[in-house]
Amino acid sequence: MSDCIFCKIARGEIPCAKVYEDDKVLAFDDIHPMAPVHVVIIPKNHISTLMDVAADKDDIINHLTAAAQKVAKIKGVDASGFRVAINCNAEGGQVVFHLHVHVLGGRKLQDELG
């Protein structure tokens, strides 16, 4: 999708503070961090939301999970703990409609879920 900000970042048209990259995903520091560690991981191919991941293409979820583990190690929060979140659609808090995973850590996170 040509006007998607995350697609532009994945193509290198918009700079980012890269944390991790491989052939399928790109991870970069969030520009509005909600914790000392706040990394966004995106698939390089455009997928709008979690609901748009085709059942026969679910390997991207496995790949995003593996990337989150690598990011946690790179950022040094793998042992102390971190949160992984995927927001889906507007009421779920999704702002950029390109599937992405948030990795948050670096402090004790509050339990917003009750």
Secondary structure, 3 states (H helix, E strand, C coil): CCCCHHHHHHCCCCCCCEEEECCCEEEEECCCCCCCEEEEEEECCCCCCHHHCCHHHCHHHHHHHHHHHHHHHHHCCCCCCEEEECCCCHHHCCCCCCCCEEEEECCCCCCCCC
